[in-house]
Amino acid sequence: MPVMPVLPEAPGISAMDNAPRSVPGFGQLLMSGLHEVDASSRAATSAMTAFAAGEQISPHELVIGMEQARLSMQLAVEVRNRMVEAYQELTRMQI
């Protein structure tokens, strides 16, 4: 005796399951994250330079940009620390 589903399957879901997915690799995710950190740092540096040159930049925007750059760098350093810890843990494992 066949079992009938409680809810009919939505036609769009099965089509999405069969579609090939493009999932970025771990290296690509790291590189894109590093590019974002670099872009944030460059934007903060250019804003500081423009502010020092006397251009009309709000001090609030300058401080916010600098904090964003600092936080993104902190995140990158923490990710690196966690990766080093994971590598060290793997090297301590006995096979």
N, C-alpha and C positions, 0 to 999 in steps of 0.2 A: 504494500500500500504506500503510494508516494505521499510525502509530507508537503503540504502547501505552505508557502511563506505567509506570515502574518500580514506583512506590508508588501505591496508590489515593489519590485526594484525600479528605481528611477532610471530612465533611459540614459541620462547624461552621465551618471556615475560609472556605469560599465564602460562607456566610451572613454572616460578619463583614465580608468585603470589600465586600459590597453595602450594608451598613448605613451610613446617613449619619453622618459624624463631626463632632463639635462641637469644633473646635480653637480655643482662644482666640487672639486676635490679639496682635501684639507690644505694642500699647498696654495691653491688658488684663493681660498678663504683667508689664509694668512697674508698673502700678497695684497689682496684688496684691502684688508685691515691696515696693513702698513702704509699703503698708498693714502688711505684716509687720514692716518696719523700725520703723514708728511704734508698733506694738503692743509690740514688744520694748523700745523706749525708754520707753514709758509704764509697762510692767511694772517695769522697773529703777528708774524714778523713784519709783513708788509703794512699792516694796520699801525703797528708801533712806529715804523719808519715814517709813514704818512703823518701820524700825529706829531712826531718830533719835528717834521718839516713844516708844521703849521697848517696843515690841511684841516678842513672842517670835518672832524670825526668826533663823535660823542665819546666822552671818557667812559660812559657806561658800555657802549659797544666794544670799546677797546678792552676793557676788563673782562667782559663776557667772552670775547674771542680768545683772550689769553688763558682764561680758566678752561675753556673748551679744549684748547691745545694741551694744557697741563693734564687734564683728566684723561684725554685720549692717550697721552704718553704714559700715564700711570697705568692705564688698562693694558697697554702693550707690554709694559715691563712685568706686570702681574701675570699675563699670559705666558711670557717667556719663562718666568720663575716656575710656573706650574708645569710647563713642558720639561724644564730641566729636572724638576723633582720626579716627574713621571719616568723620564729616561733613567735617572739614578735608581729608581725603584725597580725598573726592568733589569738593569745590570746587576742588581743584588739578588735577583731571583735565581734559584738553583734549578737546573733542568734535570 
